[in-house]
């Protein structure tokens, strides 16, 4: 009886892992096919035992979305701007890009539908 229970738990865990893998592949495909770059602004940065926990918001097509990431060695602070790549069909699917945002960029002056690629630094 105990052996059957162990195998059942193992099968359930395997199915859960496969489902998470498939979902992540679908999200990555959406980002690659229809992703746009937008600006995000950090509003929370707190060190933890796994790195620094960052929370940020980003704007797309007049709507605000929230995101979060834990990172090591990424010295950002509150109000810093970051690039976020998001899927147009589902803007809650996104990933933070580590490219540096030029100092003259502001979250309110970006195109409402984002950029197809990281924009050139036009601050000079």
Secondary structure, 3 states (H helix, E strand, C coil): CHHHHHHHHHHHHHHHHHHHHHHHHHHHHHHHHHEEEEEEEEEEEEEECCEEEEEEEEEECCEEEEEEEEECCCCCCCCCEEEEEEECCCCCCEEEECCCCCCCCCCCCCCCCCECCCCCCCCC
